[in-house]
């Protein structure tokens, strides 16, 4: 897969300059545009790493979540809650993992209407291998050192708190 040709200028900086001329300075416009572009870049790079394992980043996240659980299984509702996605997305993600033999589903004995998703041995192997590959490429953030990654995390945290992702401690 070839990379697209680089532009001779920063299109986001140019848009910011034109925005200022037309509507006045709005630093949040350049910031969100940069964040959205970074999201596209990172998702593309990470998806390219997990694709050989038959995964998307969303499926990879679900596998990791299951490996972190004590018993290697969680209710579907808990997966959605932890990954902060709609129940339909959880169902689609888990069903794809089931088809790949990486996850199994069974009725939840503690909830007559619920379903448990559990990681299989093959799922653990795939998760471990994909994790090694993602760590080797610094999850696409190799342009930053550990301290800068911490700063990015800290800088985005208030946005997540304001969106009620979690209760701030």
C-alpha positions as CSV (number, residue, x, y, z in Angstrom):
1,X,0.0,0.0,0.0
2,X,1.6,3.3,-1.1
3,X,1.3,6.4,0.9
4,X,-0.4,9.4,-0.6
5,X,1.9,12.2,-1.8
6,X,2.6,14.8,0.9
7,X,1.4,18.3,0.4
8,X,3.9,21.1,0.2
9,X,2.1,22.9,3.1
10,X,0.1,22.1,6.2
11,X,-3.6,22.2,5.1
12,X,-4.8,22.5,8.6
13,X,-2.6,25.6,9.3
14,X,-3.8,27.0,5.9
15,X,-7.4,26.4,6.9
16,X,-6.8,28.1,10.2
17,X,-5.3,31.1,8.5
18,X,-8.2,31.4,6.0
19,X,-10.7,30.9,8.9
20,X,-9.1,33.7,10.8
21,X,-9.3,36.0,7.8
22,X,-13.0,35.2,7.2
23,X,-14.5,34.6,10.7
24,X,-11.8,35.6,13.2
25,X,-9.5,33.5,15.3
26,X,-11.1,30.2,16.5
27,X,-8.2,28.0,17.8
28,X,-10.6,25.2,18.6
29,X,-11.3,24.7,14.8
30,X,-7.6,24.0,14.1
31,X,-7.4,21.8,17.2
32,X,-10.3,19.6,16.4
33,X,-9.3,19.4,12.8
34,X,-5.8,18.2,13.9
35,X,-7.4,15.7,16.4
36,X,-9.7,14.3,13.7
37,X,-6.8,14.0,11.2
38,X,-4.6,12.3,13.9
39,X,-7.5,9.9,14.6
40,X,-7.6,9.0,10.9
41,X,-3.9,8.5,10.7
42,X,-3.7,6.4,13.9
43,X,-6.7,4.3,13.1
44,X,-5.3,3.5,9.6
45,X,-1.8,2.6,11.0
46,X,-3.2,0.5,13.9
47,X,-5.8,-1.3,11.7
48,X,-3.0,-2.2,9.2
49,X,-1.1,-3.9,12.0
50,X,-4.1,-5.9,13.3
51,X,-5.7,-6.7,9.9
52,X,-3.4,-9.8,9.3
53,X,-5.0,-11.2,12.5
54,X,-8.4,-10.7,11.0
55,X,-9.0,-7.9,13.5
56,X,-10.0,-4.2,13.5
57,X,-8.9,-2.0,16.3
58,X,-12.5,-2.3,17.8
59,X,-12.2,-6.1,17.8
60,X,-8.7,-6.0,19.2
61,X,-10.0,-3.7,22.1
62,X,-12.7,-6.3,22.9
63,X,-10.2,-9.1,23.0
64,X,-7.9,-7.1,25.3
65,X,-10.9,-6.3,27.6
66,X,-11.7,-10.0,27.8
67,X,-8.1,-10.9,28.6
68,X,-8.1,-8.3,31.4
69,X,-11.3,-9.8,33.0
70,X,-10.7,-12.3,35.8
71,X,-12.4,-15.2,34.2
72,X,-11.7,-14.3,30.6
73,X,-15.4,-13.5,30.1
74,X,-17.8,-10.6,30.5
75,X,-21.5,-9.9,30.0
76,X,-22.1,-8.2,26.6
77,X,-23.6,-5.2,28.4
78,X,-20.4,-4.8,30.4
79,X,-18.3,-4.9,27.3
80,X,-20.3,-2.1,25.8
81,X,-20.1,-0.1,29.0
82,X,-16.3,-0.5,29.2
83,X,-15.6,0.2,25.5
84,X,-18.2,3.0,25.6
85,X,-20.0,1.8,22.5
86,X,-23.6,1.1,21.6
87,X,-25.0,-2.4,22.3
88,X,-25.4,-3.0,18.5
89,X,-21.7,-2.3,18.0
90,X,-20.8,-4.8,20.8
91,X,-23.0,-7.5,19.2
92,X,-21.5,-6.9,15.8
93,X,-17.9,-6.9,17.2
94,X,-18.4,-10.0,19.3
95,X,-20.2,-11.9,16.5
96,X,-17.3,-11.3,14.2
97,X,-14.9,-12.5,16.9
98,X,-17.1,-15.6,17.4
99,X,-17.0,-16.4,13.6
100,X,-13.2,-16.1,13.8
101,X,-13.1,-18.6,16.7
102,X,-11.5,-16.0,19.0
103,X,-14.5,-15.6,21.3
104,X,-17.4,-17.9,22.4
105,X,-20.8,-16.8,23.6
106,X,-23.2,-18.4,26.0
107,X,-26.2,-17.5,28.1
108,X,-25.4,-15.6,31.3
109,X,-26.4,-17.9,34.2
110,X,-26.7,-14.8,36.5
111,X,-29.0,-13.0,34.0
112,X,-31.6,-14.9,32.1
113,X,-31.7,-12.4,29.3
114,X,-28.0,-11.7,29.1
115,X,-25.1,-13.2,27.2
116,X,-21.5,-13.8,28.2
117,X,-18.7,-13.5,25.8
118,X,-15.5,-15.4,26.6
119,X,-12.1,-15.3,25.0
120,X,-10.9,-18.6,23.5
121,X,-7.3,-20.0,23.6
122,X,-7.0,-19.0,20.0
123,X,-8.3,-15.5,20.9
124,X,-5.6,-15.2,23.6
125,X,-2.9,-16.2,21.2
126,X,-4.1,-13.7,18.5
127,X,-4.5,-11.0,21.1
128,X,-0.9,-11.5,22.4
129,X,0.6,-11.5,18.9
130,X,-1.3,-8.4,17.8
131,X,-0.3,-6.7,21.1
132,X,3.4,-7.5,20.5
133,X,3.1,-5.9,17.0
134,X,1.2,-2.9,18.2
135,X,3.7,-2.3,21.0
136,X,6.6,-2.6,18.5
137,X,5.1,0.3,16.5
138,X,4.2,2.3,19.6
139,X,0.5,2.2,18.7
140,X,1.3,4.6,15.9
141,X,2.6,7.2,18.4
142,X,6.4,6.7,17.8
143,X,6.8,10.4,17.0
144,X,6.3,11.1,20.8
145,X,8.3,9.9,23.8
146,X,6.7,8.5,26.9
147,X,6.5,11.9,28.6
148,X,4.7,13.4,25.6
149,X,2.3,10.5,25.5
150,X,1.5,11.2,29.1
151,X,0.9,14.8,28.3
152,X,-1.5,13.9,25.4
153,X,-3.4,11.6,27.8
154,X,-3.6,14.4,30.4
155,X,-4.6,17.0,27.9
156,X,-7.5,15.0,26.5
157,X,-8.7,13.8,30.0
158,X,-10.8,17.0,30.8
159,X,-12.6,16.5,27.4
160,X,-13.5,12.9,28.4
161,X,-14.6,14.0,31.9
162,X,-16.8,16.8,30.4
163,X,-18.3,14.1,28.1
164,X,-19.2,12.0,31.2
165,X,-17.0,9.1,30.0
166,X,-16.4,8.4,33.7
167,X,-16.8,10.0,37.1
168,X,-13.7,12.0,38.0
169,X,-12.1,10.7,41.2
